[in-house]
Every structure is written in C-alpha cells, then in structure tokens.
C-alpha cells in the first residue's frame, strides 16, 4: 500500500467511519460521518467527471444526500445504513478507477551454471 493516492486513503477512512456508524453512536458522530462522506464524494466527482461520468453522477447524488448545508432527514436509521453501504460501494468502485495500474515486479534471475 505504498504510494497510494490520497483518495484511496480517504476511501478507507470513510469505510471505517461507516463501519463504526453501524453501531449505536451519538448524533454528533453521524454529523461527522455526513461531513466526511460529503467531502469524499465531492472529491470523487471532481476526480472522475471526465473519466467515468456515470460513477461521477452517482457520487454527485452522494454529495446532495450528505450535504451539510441542507441536510436530508430520513428519520429512522435503517434507510441511512442502506444508503451508507451503497455509498461505500460507489467509493470502492471509484477507488479502483483511480488506483494506479499494478505493475508486475521484476524477479531476479538466478545464474545457475
């Protein structure tokens, strides 16, 4: 995991935050989660809008859903759990799109004579 792009690190941080959010947490935690997901979704839109428009649009919906200025209230926790998991899946796909290609490492040849 050396030299991974910052977006991929942000994805893993959000994955951990979503995982913690599945547990009963105080309201302030969910506001932090909303802010983190808003920021990472917006960042993903900026990075992907030319390369993968469909994925950028999905993350754009996440930006609207998690925006801190005009919050959307769904009432119960269950719809948010589903939306958080869908967002996590979108961020996972985005991180795969943004990951640098894996190059095979050269192996040393042994000189058997």
GIJOMO-V957573 format. One record per pair of residues at least 4 apart in sequence whose ideal C-beta (glycine too) atoms are under 6 Angstrom apart, sorted by the first residue. I is the first residue (numbers start at 1). J is the second residue. D is the distance in whole Angstrom. If there is no record, write none. Layout:
# GIJOMO-V957573
i=I j=J d=D
i=I j=J d=D
This chain:
# GIJOMO-V957573
i=4 j=8 d=5
i=5 j=98 d=6
i=7 j=98 d=5
i=8 j=95 d=5
i=10 j=40 d=5
i=11 j=91 d=5
i=11 j=95 d=4
i=14 j=36 d=6
i=14 j=40 d=5
i=15 j=88 d=6
i=17 j=33 d=5
i=17 j=36 d=6
i=18 j=84 d=5
i=18 j=88 d=5
i=21 j=33 d=5
i=25 j=29 d=4
i=34 j=66 d=5
i=35 j=68 d=6
i=37 j=41 d=6
i=37 j=66 d=4
i=37 j=87 d=6
i=38 j=66 d=4
i=38 j=67 d=6
i=38 j=68 d=6
i=41 j=59 d=5
i=41 j=62 d=4
i=41 j=63 d=5
i=42 j=63 d=5
i=44 j=48 d=6
i=44 j=59 d=4
i=44 j=94 d=5
i=45 j=49 d=6
i=45 j=56 d=5
i=45 j=59 d=5
i=45 j=60 d=5
i=47 j=98 d=6
i=48 j=52 d=5
i=48 j=55 d=5
i=48 j=56 d=4
i=49 j=56 d=4
i=52 j=97 d=6
i=55 j=94 d=6
i=58 j=90 d=5
i=59 j=90 d=6
i=62 j=66 d=6
i=62 j=87 d=5
i=65 j=72 d=6
i=74 j=79 d=4
i=74 j=80 d=6
i=80 j=84 d=6
